[in-house]
Amino acid sequence: MLEGTFVVAVTPFKSNEELDLEALKENIDFYIENGIHGVVATGSTGEFASLSLEEHKKVIEVVVDRVNGRVPVLAGTGACATKRVIELTKFSEDVGADGAMIIPPFYTKPSDDEIYAHYKSISEAVDIPIMLYNNPWTSKVDMQPNLIAKLAELNNVRYVKESSGDVTRIWKIINLTGGKMTVFCGADNLALESFLMGAKGWICVAANIFPKHMSRLFELACKENKIEEAKTLYMKLLPLLNFLEETGKFIQLAKAGLEILGRKAGPPRKPLLPASEEEKEELKRIMEKISCIRI
């Protein structure tokens, strides 16, 4: 069973926007050495939508190889066409990913029947677990709990990353599926609330910068049942989590944070521009305070 804090890893680029695979490998080691429970390759923060098919596959392959079984790896295999998603998900299974995180087809605004047929085709093509990714803010497709419950009837659809911002959906999904569907929080600044509602995991952008702190929050809340300690830590982390959510610059700020730490992340791929100097200064100020937290 997949559970815990999973970092949605950035995809490092060089100044010419070419993949920086050595930096990716080094960052993977950094996440794992600091206690992360799992890694998501080519998620939204991994800029999957800006990668070519060959780049997409290469990043997944490198992440799985570098992790080398130390923690679970989820491969983001979302795309607009079912055929492309099946190709990416089969590839991920072949190279050893532990599961696939799949956002519904975006831009075309498919109906519920089309979404069901999409995931059914993928489920029948692979054996690895599938995590649905409900993010209506970017995909413009909102999978309601009733649809998620129907999708949970497919053999290997076992998880959902819920990023709608409505924490009540967590217990609705759990109840509608009889506990079959494991819910992961998909909003950085709703983690503790989501854990209290029954979420068993967290796909976390801020874990790029503070993997140890974000993992510890899950452990306190979900493994040790130390809710007051979890709340105290959460309140100290919220300035960063809120900054990410309120600006919406997850990619830019995660990369800027890694660079502040002295790690390599490079620029986002255009049309995205790097974080502004003002944003970097605010991020640095927040990071300095979190760095002083004893965990």
C-alpha positions in Angstrom: 0.0 0.0 0.0 1.3 3.4 -1.0 1.1 6.0 1.8 3.1 8.9 3.2 4.5 12.1 1.9 5.5 11.9 -1.8 7.6 14.7 -3.3 6.3 15.7 -6.7 9.9 16.2 -8.0 10.9 19.1 -10.3 12.5 18.3 -13.6 15.8 20.2 -13.7 16.8 21.9 -16.9 20.0 23.5 -18.0 20.1 27.2 -19.1 19.3 26.1 -22.7 16.2 24.2 -21.4 17.9 20.8 -22.0 17.3 18.1 -19.4 19.8 18.1 -16.5 19.7 14.4 -15.6 22.7 14.6 -13.2 20.9 17.3 -11.2 17.8 15.1 -11.2 19.7 12.2 -9.8 21.3 14.3 -7.1 18.0 15.7 -6.1 16.5 12.3 -5.8 19.2 11.3 -3.4 18.5 14.5 -1.4 14.8 13.7 -1.1 15.4 10.1 0.0 18.3 10.9 2.4 15.9 13.4 4.1 13.2 10.8 4.8 10.7 11.2 1.9 8.3 8.4 1.7 7.9 8.3 -2.1 8.7 10.2 -5.3 6.5 11.3 -8.1 8.2 11.7 -11.5 6.8 13.9 -14.3 3.9 15.3 -12.3 2.6 18.8 -12.8 5.5 20.3 -10.8 7.7 18.1 -13.0 6.5 20.0 -16.0 5.2 16.9 -17.8 3.1 19.0 -20.2 6.3 20.7 -21.5 8.2 17.5 -22.1 8.5 15.6 -25.4 7.5 12.0 -25.4 11.2 11.0 -25.4 12.0 13.3 -22.5 9.0 12.2 -20.6 10.1 8.6 -20.8 13.7 9.4 -20.0 12.8 11.3 -16.8 10.7 8.4 -15.5 13.4 5.9 -16.4 16.1 7.9 -14.6 14.0 8.5 -11.5 13.1 4.8 -11.2 16.7 3.8 -11.7 18.1 6.3 -9.3 15.6 5.5 -6.6 16.5 1.8 -7.0 13.7 0.5 -4.8 14.5 2.7 -1.8 11.0 4.3 -1.8 8.0 3.8 -4.1 8.0 5.8 -7.4 4.8 7.1 -9.1 5.1 8.0 -12.7 2.9 10.9 -14.0 1.6 9.5 -17.3 -1.1 12.0 -18.1 -1.8 13.2 -21.7 -4.7 14.3 -23.8 -5.0 11.0 -25.8 -5.7 7.6 -24.3 -3.3 6.0 -26.6 -0.4 8.2 -25.4 -1.3 7.6 -21.8 -1.3 3.8 -22.3 2.1 4.1 -24.0 3.6 6.1 -21.2 2.0 3.9 -18.5 3.2 0.7 -20.1 6.6 2.1 -20.4 6.6 3.1 -16.7 5.5 -0.4 -15.7 8.3 -1.9 -17.9 11.0 0.2 -16.3 9.8 -0.6 -12.7 7.6 2.2 -11.5 5.4 1.3 -8.6 2.4 3.0 -9.9 1.1 5.7 -12.3 -0.5 9.0 -11.4 -2.9 10.0 -14.2 -4.7 13.2 -14.7 -7.9 13.0 -16.9 -7.6 14.2 -20.5 -7.4 18.0 -20.4 -8.4 20.7 -22.8 -11.2 18.6 -24.5 -13.4 18.5 -21.3 -14.5 14.9 -21.7 -17.8 13.7 -20.3 -18.0 11.3 -17.3 -18.6 8.4 -19.7 -15.5 9.4 -21.8 -13.4 9.7 -18.6 -14.6 6.2 -17.5 -13.8 4.7 -20.9 -10.3 6.4 -20.8 -9.3 4.9 -17.4 -10.9 1.6 -18.2 -8.7 1.3 -21.3 -5.6 2.1 -19.3 -6.5 -0.2 -16.5 -6.9 -3.1 -18.9 -3.5 -2.4 -20.5 -1.3 -2.4 -17.4 -1.1 -4.2 -14.0 0.5 -1.5 -11.8 -1.7 0.5 -9.5 -3.3 3.7 -10.9 -3.7 6.9 -8.9 -6.4 9.2 -10.3 -5.4 12.8 -10.3 -8.3 15.2 -9.8 -7.1 18.7 -10.3 -9.9 20.8 -11.8 -7.8 24.0 -11.5 -5.4 23.0 -14.3 -7.2 20.2 -16.2 -10.6 22.0 -16.2 -12.1 18.5 -15.5 -13.6 17.9 -12.0 -14.1 14.2 -11.2 -16.8 14.2 -8.5 -16.8 11.5 -5.7 -19.5 9.5 -7.4 -17.4 9.2 -10.6 -14.3 8.3 -8.6 -16.3 5.6 -6.8 -17.3 4.2 -10.2 -13.7 4.2 -11.3 -12.6 2.5 -8.1 -14.4 -0.6 -9.4 -11.7 -1.0 -12.0 -9.2 -3.6 -10.9 -6.0 -1.5 -10.3 -7.5 2.0 -9.7 -6.7 2.2 -6.0 -5.7 5.7 -5.3 -6.7 9.3 -5.9 -4.8 12.5 -5.6 -7.6 15.0 -4.6 -6.6 18.6 -5.5 -10.0 20.2 -5.7 -9.5 22.0 -2.4 -12.6 20.5 -0.9 -11.5 18.3 2.0 -15.0 17.0 2.5 -14.5 15.0 -0.7 -12.0 12.8 1.2 -14.5 11.1 3.5 -17.1 11.0 0.7 -14.7 9.1 -1.5 -13.7 6.8 1.3 -17.4 6.1 2.3 -18.6 5.7 -1.3 -15.8 3.1 -2.1 -16.0 1.3 1.3 -12.4 2.2 2.0 -11.2 0.6 -1.2 -9.9 4.0 -2.5 -6.9 5.5 -0.7 -6.9 9.3 -0.9 -3.8 11.4 -1.1 -4.0 15.1 -0.4 -3.1 17.2 -3.4 -3.1 20.7 -1.9 0.0 21.7 0.0 -1.9 23.9 2.5 -4.6 21.4 3.3 -2.4 18.5 4.4 -3.3 18.2 8.1 -7.0 18.8 7.4 -6.8 16.1 4.8 -5.1 13.6 7.2 -7.8 14.2 9.8 -10.5 13.5 7.1 -8.8 10.2 6.3 -6.2 10.8 3.7 -3.3 8.4 3.9 -0.8 10.3 1.8 0.3 13.7 0.5 1.6 14.6 -3.0 3.7 17.6 -1.9 5.4 20.4 -3.8 7.1 21.9 -0.7 8.9 18.5 -0.1 11.2 19.5 -2.9 12.7 22.0 -0.4 11.9 20.5 3.0 11.4 16.7 2.5 12.2 15.9 6.1 9.7 18.4 7.5 6.9 17.4 5.2 7.5 13.7 5.9 7.5 14.3 9.6 4.1 16.0 9.4 2.6 12.8 8.0 4.3 10.6 10.5 3.1 12.7 13.5 -0.5 12.9 12.2 -1.0 9.5 10.7 1.5 7.0 12.2 2.0 8.3 15.7 -1.4 10.0 16.3 0.4 13.0 17.9 -2.2 15.5 16.6 -1.1 18.4 18.7 2.5 18.0 17.7 1.4 17.7 14.1 -0.6 20.9 14.4 2.3 22.8 15.9 4.6 21.7 13.1 1.9 22.4 10.5 1.4 26.0 11.7 5.1 26.6 11.3 5.1 25.2 7.8 2.0 27.0 6.6 3.7 30.2 5.6 5.6 28.2 2.9 2.6 26.1 2.0 0.3 29.1 1.7 2.9 31.0 -0.3 3.0 28.2 -2.9 -0.8 27.9 -3.1 -1.5 31.6 -3.1 1.0 32.5 -5.8 0.3 29.3 -7.9 3.9 29.3 -8.9 4.6 25.8 -7.7 7.3 25.0 -10.4 9.1 28.3 -10.2 9.2 28.5 -6.4 10.1 24.8 -5.9 13.0 25.3 -8.3 14.0 28.6 -6.7 13.9 26.9 -3.3 16.3 24.2 -4.4 18.6 26.7 -5.9 18.6 28.7 -2.5 19.6 25.4 -0.9 22.6 25.2 -3.2 21.1 22.4 -5.3 20.5 22.4 -9.1 17.0 22.9 -10.6 17.5 25.4 -13.4 14.8 27.5 -14.9 11.3 26.4 -15.7 10.7 25.7 -19.4 9.2 28.6 -21.3 6.6 30.1 -21.5 7.0 30.0 -17.7 9.5 32.5 -16.3 11.6 32.1 -13.2 10.4 33.5 -9.9 10.9 37.2 -9.5 13.6 38.6 -7.2 10.9 39.7 -4.8 9.4 36.2 -4.7 12.8 34.7 -4.2 13.5 37.1 -1.3 10.2 36.2 0.3 10.8 32.5 -0.2 14.3 32.8 1.3 12.9 34.6 4.4 10.3 31.9 4.9 12.9 29.1 4.4 15.2 30.6 7.0 12.5 30.3 9.6 11.6 26.7 8.7 15.3 25.8 8.7 15.3 26.6 12.4 12.5 24.2 13.3 13.7 21.2 15.3 12.1 17.9 14.2 
